[in-house]
Amino acid sequence: MESETTFVETLAERIGARFGSTAVFGEPVEAEGVTVIPVARSTWGFGGGTGSRPEAEGEGEGGGGGGSTSPVGFIELRDGKAAFRPIVDPRPFVLAGALGLAVGIFAAARRRQ
């Protein structure tokens, strides 16, 4: 049981190192009295385990994990004040507009029949 705990802890440390706070808050950038700190959303997960079979010699272990990081905005520091500025992803709005247009065209075509 001790090796399983060590293995899972090692796996979590490796994955967490790639998707930790440095992936969420980027390095600050300063220009003309304004400091900008990039902000991202980071998600990650992992799994692992060990096992053995009575009829086979030895034990086995394995695992894996992964994650993703996406930008959500930035913190702007200006004149001693901080403000969060979100980054708006236009894709959902474009998709909703296209869907609305398609429904409108379909409804107009059915009405003419």
N, C-alpha and C positions, 0 to 999 in steps of 0.2 A: 504494500500500500504506500510505503514511503516513496518508491520510485515513481508511482503514478502522480502523487502530489508534486514532486519535483518536475516531472515532465510537463504537466499542465501549467504549472507556474512559469516554467521557461517559455512555453508556447505563448502564454498571455503576455509576458514581458516583450517578446519579439514583435508580436502584432501590435501591442499597445505603443511601442516605441515609434512605429510608423504612422499611427493615427492618433497621436497624443495632442497636447495643447499647442505644440508648434505647428501642427497641421491646421488647427482651428484659428489661432491668432498668429498671423504672419509677422515678419519683421517690420517695425515702424519705418515709415518713409517721411522725411522732413524736407519741406521746401517753402520758402517765403513765409515763415512764421506759422505754418500749418503742419501738424503731424497727422498722418493717416495710418491707422492700424487695420490691416485686412482681417476680416472675420469670416469663418467658414463653418459649416456643419459637418461633423465627422461621425460616422457610425462604423462599428466593427464588431466582429464576433469570432469565436473560435470553438473548437471542440477537439477532444483527444481522448485516448484511452490506452489501456494495456490489457494483455490477456495471455493465457497459456492454455494448452491442451494436455491432458494427462498422458495421452498416447504419444505425444511429440516432445522432444527435448527442447528446452529453452522457452523464452517468453518473447512476445512481440509488443510493440507499441507504435502508435501512429497518431496523426492529427493534422490539423490544418486550420486555416482561417483566412480572413480577408476583411476588407472594409472599403469605404468610399468617403471622399471628401468633396464638398461642393461649396462654392462661395455663396454667402448670404448678404454680405454688406461690408461696411467699414465704419470704424470709429474715427471721427474727425475731432481733433483737439485744436482749438483756435481761441486765442485771447483768454486762456484759463477756463474755457468751457468745453465740455465734451458733448458730442451728438452722434447718435447712431444713424447711418444712412443706408437703408436697405438697397439691395440690388434686386430689381424686379425682373423676373424671367418672363418674357413676352409669349413664350410657347403656349401656355394654357389659354391666353386671350385669343391668340391666332386660331387655335383649335376650336374654341367656342364660337368664334365668328364664322369659321368655315362650316361648322355644323349647323349654325343658325341659317346660313345662306342655303345650304343643301336642303334643309327642312322647308324653307320658304319656296324654293324652286319646285320641290316635290308637291307642296300644297297648292301652288299656283297651277301646276300641270294637272292635278286631279280636279281642280275646280273647273277647268276649261272643258273637261270631258262630259 
